[in-house]
Amino acid sequence: MLKKFSIDYIAMPQHSNRLLTHLTDDPVEAEEFLMHLLMAGGCIREIRHEGRALSGPQSDKMIRLAAEQVASLMLRRSLGLDAVEIQNRFGFAA
């Protein structure tokens, strides 16, 4: 059975060009996986939903949300801020 989300990526692009695919039915897990790829410097090649490649704006929206979550996490850790302060000062949802 086809998984709802498929993310094609290269885990360590500086060492290999091996294309891998992460499969999940959970949109939250897909976003968390994108967060981990961003933090680790992975290369995101394509995001598919129910077998169809997301359009540029749709893909960008998912990546932007993941990037905002990464930024929020970094601010929370580095500055000791809570979710409300992060939202008020930087505009990121925590």
C-alpha positions, 0 to 999 in steps of 0.5 A: 500500500502506498504511504501518504508521504514520501521524502526523497533525500541524500543523508550526507551529500558531502560523502555520498549521492545515494538517494534514500526515501523516508515513508510515513502516513503521519504528517507530523512525522514527515515534518519532524523528519524534514526538521532532522534533515535540515539540522543534519545538513541533508539534501531534500530532493523531493516530497510526495503526497499520495504518490504525487510530487508536491508543487514548488509552493506546497513543498516550500511550505512544508520545508518552511514550517520545518525550518521555523520549528528548527529555529524555534527549537534553537531559540528555546535552547539558546536563549531559554525562551518559552513558546510565547516569547518566541512567538512574540519576539521572533514570530515563530510558532513553537 
